[in-house]
Amino acid sequence: MDTLGQLVFYVPFFLMTALAIYYTKWTKRKVTVLIALLPVAYFSYRIFSLRHWESTRKLLSREFGLIVSMILLILWIFYLYKHPK
């Protein structure tokens, strides 16, 4: 049942991601935002793959990593917005 739920989520997700990557005009600034987004994607995946029998400490550490990576992403986007080239 878990596999079916993951399939229902991941198939549209990867399809939309592929379309977004194909139709985006890539610049150096957009690539840096994409690189800054990778830790957010990693911690999100780690949180979604957590099972109910795993410890709360694992969940809290992954949530902390997600929050820190999101703050860094927001700060990077803010920096790019304030310093246009």
GIWO-V207407 format. One record per pair of residues at least 24 apart in sequence whose ideal C-beta (glycine too) atoms are under 8 Angstrom apart, sorted by the first residue. I is the first residue (numbers start at 1). J is the second residue. Records with the same first field share a line. If there is no record, write none. Layout:
I->J / J
//
This chain:
29->80 / 85
32->76 / 80
33->73 / 76 / 77 / 80
36->72 / 73 / 76 / 77
37->73
39->65 / 69 / 72 / 73
40->66 / 69 / 70 / 73
42->69
43->69
//
